[in-house]
Amino acid sequence: MRFVAMVMLLFLASSQAEKKQNVLFISVDDLSNALACYGDLVAKPPHIDKLAGQGVLFERAYNQIPLCNPSRASVMTGMRPDQIKVYDLDRHFRDEMPNAVTLSQAFMKEGYLSARVGKIYHYNVPASIGTDGHDDAPSWQLKVNPKGRDKAEEHLIYNAEPHRKISAALSWLAADGKDEEQTDGMITTEAIKIMEKNKDKPFFLAVGFFRPHTPFVAPTKYFDMYLLDDMRLPYAPKGDRDDIPTAAFAHNCPIPHYNLDELTLRKSLQAYYACVSFIDAQVGRLTAALDRLGIAENTIVVFWSDHGYHLGEHNGVWQKRTLFEQGARAPLIIKAPNLKSGGQVNRRIVEFIDIYPTIVDLAGYKVAGNLPGRSMKKIMQNPQAEWDDFAITQILRPADSRLSTSVMGRSIRTARWRYNDWAEGAQGAELYDHYTDPKEFNNLAINPDENIKKIIKKLKAKMSSKASGKIPTTPFNQPRL
């Protein structure tokens, strides 16, 4: 009997080892590093913090382009914006790369169910909620597009800037009703149904939340978690913008704080944090479902936001489209149960194009084709492993009242430095020393000495090998929020 029991245990262990790893791919829209696990002292996201404690938190993860459509297309294809030629909100990556194999398609080819609930590729928010948005049909076998009461109650949303659409303005609503009535709550419910139905089959399930994208809409109880008196605008020294090129500031935010009063800005912060906690609750529902269904130990969980987000830094920058640290850096947490690396805070510099090869590698497969990203598995196993610490981010500026022509901005982030240039330097440059200036207040590219010139030359050469400073020849539209 003892021999039979041992054989059975060995058989079960072998079956577990051979069982395909599911992937729960959680995307959050416009989420900055405003999370307690990233050091934010205001945010209250216990479920995301718990996930970070079970997985690997990448403290310095950088998106390729701080704008929804191009960033998401880059993550899902594993390619840089210059490869797929997507820089704005309207162009589709298949215009340039019709045969690209997306991340979800890679798993589909291995026999996985590939399913999407909510926003993974670009949607105009809130206009396209409930539709396919700017989706990619070949990426999914199953897709669900919930639409909640937040759509029906758009007329209740307060807009601090009535001359802008609520999608582009600081706008919010402390909503009545339950989580499950909001679009993001419905997304969670539908995702759990898919897990329940497919718990015995391998799945790649992409769950895309719309908040905290503007308008900031969440049930009232999440607003109540944050007192207005606790909201504080970020510090910046007087004259912070004086040494920053004009092109560094997005066309939608040329005026500090949109000329809004401090109380309105603090209400915006309260609304943003309320949405963070609302989404956190949905993440908690998803991870609890994994536990309840008994598949948590067989599911890779990836939590990411499409890019960073400004909440008033640099004397009044809000939202996205910048190459500052707050725009280029974004949350990335990966829980891979088979690595047993839970609770690790990884300080290596990684890029969002690394997500694709990493998830494929963690699941035990090889990436087809020649992608520019690198699997992070080795630095998840050993944070001291050899790794070239750099990240490239870029953004395309349309011509406007401030810029006579379109301008490409590029940025390279290393362990110590961030170097940005605009039109390859013709429209200005920036260099920040993160050892002494982590908030990027002192632009060393202004009147550089010989040592700084050498640093800039080295950084610029490395950046130019990865990202072009040229304006694309393919047509593009002026970006919209």
N, C-alpha and C positions, 0 to 999 in steps of 0.2 A: 504493500500500500504506500509505503514511504517513497519507493522508487516511482510509482505511478504519479504521486503528488509532485515529485520533483520534475518529472517529464512535463506535467501539465503547466507548472510554473514557468519552465523554460519555453514552452510553446506560447504561453500568454505573453511573456517578455518579448519573444521574437515577433509575435503579431503586433505588439505595440510599437516595436522598433520599425517595422515595415509599414505601419499605417501612415497614410499621407497626412501631412500637416495642413489643417485648414488655415485660411488667412482672413482675419477680420480687419479691414482696411478703413480706418475712421478718419475722415477729413472734416476739418472745421474751417469755416469761412472767415477770413480777416481776424484771426486770433493772434495777438501778439504774445510775447513771453510773460503776459500778465497772469501768471500762475504761481501759487505758493512754492511749488517744487522748483521753479526757476528763480526764486528769491523775492517775488512780489509780496509786499507786506500787507496789501489790501485784499487781494483775491482770496476767495473761499471756495476752492474746488477739491473737496476731499477725495472724490473718486478718481480724478486724474492724478492727484498726488499718490493715491494707493497704487495705481497702475505704474507710475514712475518707480515706486518702491519695489515693484515686482519685475520690472524690466530694466532697460538701459535708457537713461535720459541723456540725450545728446545736447550738451550745454551750448555748443557752438555749431549749430546747423544752419546752413545758409541756402536760401532759395536762389534760383537762377534769374528770376525776373519778378519784381514785386508788383504784379498785376495778375488778376484772377485767371483769365483765359490762358495766357502764355505760360504761367507757372504750372497750372494743372496739366497742360499739354506736355510740358517738359517732364514733369514727374511721371506721367503715364507712358510716355514714349522712351524715357530714359535718355533723352537727347537735349542738347543745349538749344536755346532760342535761335542761334545763328544756323543751326542745322535744319530745324523745322520751319524757319522763317515766320515764326509767330511772335509778334511784338505787341499786338493790340487785342481788343475784345471781339473782333469780328472774324478774323482769318482762322481757318481750320487747318490743323497740322497735316491732314491728308491732301490738302492742296499741293503741298510740297513733297510729302512722303506717303503716297497712296498705299504702299505695301507695308507700312510700319506695323510691327507686332507689338501691341501695347502690353503693359504689365498683366492685365487681366486675361488677355489673349494667350499669353505665355502659359498661364495656368490652365486655361481652357484646353490647350493642346495636350496637357498632361492628364486630361480626363476630369478636370474639376468643373463643377457648376460655377459659372461666372455670373454674378448678380449685382445689381446696383439699386440702392434706394436713396433718393435725394440727389444732391449736387456733388458730382465728381468732376466732370468737365464743366465748362463755364455755363452759367445762367445769368441773365440780367435779373438782379434782385431789387425789388420783389416782383417785377413784372412777369418773369417767366416761371415763377413757382407754380407747380402743378403740370408743367409741360416737360418735354424732353430737353428744353434749352438748347445749348450748343453741344449736344451729346455726340458720341461716336458709336453708332449702331453695332459695328463688328466687335466691339469690346464686351458685349453682354449677351447672355442667353435669356436673362430675365431682368426686367427693369420696372421699378415702381416709382410713381411721381405723386406723392401725397400733397394735398393742399388743405391747410387748416384755417382756423378762424382769423388768423393774422391777415390773410388775404381779404376776408370779408369785412374786416374792421380797419382797413387802411385809412378810412376817412377820420378815424379817431386819433391817428398818429399826430403828435406835435412836431412841427417842423420849425426849427430855430432859424432857418434861412429860407423863407417862403419863395424866394426867387429861384431856388434850386429844386429839383425833384427830390423826393425823400430818399431815393437810392444814393444820392450824392451829397446829401446834407446831413448835418448833425440833427437827427430826428429820433423820436422814441415813443414807446407806449408801454405803460404798466398795465398789462392786460388782465381782464377778468378770466375766470375759468381755470381749468386744469391743464397740466403739461400736455396731456394726451390730446387736447383739442388744438394745440398749436402745430404748425407744419413739422417742426423738428421733433415734437413728441410723437406725432404720427409716423414719422420716419423711423423712430426707434421701435415702435410697435410693429411695423411691417418688417423690419429687419429681424426682430425676434421670431416672428412667424416663419420666416425663411430658415432661420437656424433650427427651429423646432422640426420643420418638415424635412430638413436635410442633415440632421445631426449624425446620421450613419453613413453619409457620403462626403467625399472631400469637396469643400467649397471655397471659393474666393468671393467674399461678400464685402462690397464697398458701400459704406454708409457715409453719406455726405450731408452734414448739417449746414443750414443757411446762416445762422447767427454765429458770432455777433456782427455780421455785416449790417450796415445801416439799411433800413431803420432798426434801431435797437428795440426789439419787441420781446418781452418775456412776461410770464405771469407775475402779478403784483408781489407775491411772497418773496421773489428773488430781489426785487427793488428794496424790500423791507430789510434785507440782510445787510444793506450798506447805508450808513448814515451820511447825509450830505456834509455834515461837519467833519467827517473823516476824509472827504475827497480833497486832494491837494494837487495843484498843477505842477508839472515837473520844473525843477530849477534849471535856469540857464543864466549865464552871466550877461550883464548888460553889453550890448553890442555883439552878441554871439554871431549874428548873421553877417557882420561886416567883412569877414574874411572868407565867405562862402560864395562860390560862383552863382550867378543868377539861375543857370540851368539846373542847379542842384535842387531847386524847389519846383514841385509839380505845378502845372498850369492851374490846377483847381485849388491851390492853396498858396497864392502869392502874398496874401495879407495875413499877418500874424493873428492866429486864433479867429480868423474870419471876421475880425472886428466885433466879436461877441463879448458880452460882459462876463465877469468871473462866475457869477451864480449860474448862468446858463451853461458855462463850460463844466462846472462841477456837477450839474445835473446830467450832462452828457457822460461824464465819467461814471457816475452812479448807474446810468442805464447800460453802459458798456459792461461794467462788472456784473450787473444783474444778468446779462446775457451769458457771460462766462459761467456763472453758477448754474444757470438754466441748462446749458450744454453739458456741464459737468454731471448734472443729475441724469441726463440721457446716457452719458458714457457709463455711469453707474448701473443703469438698467441693462445695458448691453453686456457688461462684464458679469453681472449677477446671473444673466441668462446663460452665459457660458458655464458658470459653476453649476447652476441648476440642471443643465442638460448633460453634465458630466463630460464636457469637451474642452474645458479650459486648458488641460494639460496637453491637448493635441491641437491647439490653435495659436498661431502667431498673431499677435495684436500689434497693429501699427497705428499710431496716433500722430497726426500732423496737421499743420495749417498751411494754406497755400503760400503765405508770405507773412512778413511782419506787419506792424500797424502802429501808427503814431498816435499818441494821446496828449499832444501839446508840447513835445520836446522841441528844442532849438527855437525857443521863443515863439511857439504857436504853430508847429506843424501837426496836422491831423491827417489821419487815414494812411494812404500808401503811396507807391510810386517814387520812393526815394532810395538813394544808395547809402544812406546813413545806416548805422548798426540796427536801429529800430525797424527799418524797412527791409533790410536784407536778411536779418536773423529771424528765425521762426521756430516754434516748438516741434520737436521730433522725439517720440518715445517708441521704443520697440521692445515688446515682450516676446521672447523666444523660449518657451519652456524647456526645449531640448538643450539649451546652452547653460542653464542654471547660473545665469549672470545677473539675477535680480538685485535691484537696489543700487546699481552702478551709475554714477554720474560720470559720463565720458566727456573729457575736455578736448578731445581731438577735433580739429576743424574738418567738417564734412559738408558735402553738397547734397542738394535734393536729387540730383541725377544719380546719386549713390543708392537711393532707396530701391529702385528697380532691381539692380543686380544683387543687392543685399537680401531682399525678400526671396528671390528665386534661389539664391545660394542657401539660405536658412531652411528652405523647404526641401533641399537636396537635389536641385536640378541645376543645369548649366544654361547660361544665357546664350540664346541664338543670336548671331550677328555680332557686330563690333560696336558696342556702346561705350561712350566716353566715361561713364561712371565706374566706381570701384565698389566691390563688395566690402561692407564694413564688418563682416563676420569676424575677421581676424582681430580687429581692435575691440570688438565686443568680448571676445574671448581673452584678449590680452591688450589692455589699453596702452601698454608700452611698446607694442609691436611697431615695426617700421612703417611709416605712413607719411606721405608728403602733405603737410598741413597747409592747405590753401583752398580758397573758394572764390568762384567768379560769379558776379551778379551784374546784370545790365538792365538798362531801361531806355526806351526810345521816347524822346521829347518831340511833340509836334511843333511846328512853327506857330507862334501866337504873337500877342502884342509885345511880349518881352524878347522873343527870339525870332529873328528874321528868316531863319531856315530851320528845318528839322535837325535835331542833335541826338546822337547816340551817346549815352553815358555808360561807362564801364567801371567796375570796381573789383579789386582783388583784396581779399582778407587773408592774412597769415596770422601766425600765433601772436605776433607783435603789432603788425601794421595793417592799416587800411589805406589803400591808395585808390582814388577815383579820378578819372579824367572825362572831359566832355568834349566831343568832337576831336578825340585823340589829343586833347589839351588846348585846342584852338579856342574853346569856350570856357577854359578854366580847368584847374586841377586841385585836388585835395590830398593831403597826407596827414594821417592821425596816428599817434603813438599810443597804442592801447595799454602799454605798461604804465604810462604816466597820465594818460588822458582817455579813459574808457568811455567818457560821454561825448568825445569828439568835439571839443570846444576850441581847440587850437590847431588851425590849419598850417602845418609846417611847410606846405608847398608854396606859401607866400614868402618871397625873399629867402630861398633856401641857401644854406652854406654848402660847401663842397661835399661834405659827408652826406647830407640830405639828398643832394643831387645824385650821388652814387646809389643811394637806397631807391630813389624814384626810378632811376634807369633800370635797375635790376627788377623791380616790381612790374614796371611797365612792359618789359620784355617778356616776362612770364605770363602776364595777363594777355598780351597781344597774341601769344601762341595758342590761346584758348578762346578768345572772343574778339570779333572784329569790331572796330570802331566805325565801320562804314554804315551809311544809311542803306537799307535794303532797296533793291530796284523794284521789288514787287510792291504794288499799291498797298497803302495802309490808311486806315481811317483814324481820325483824332480819337484817342482813348476816352472812354466814358466810364463812370463808376458803375 
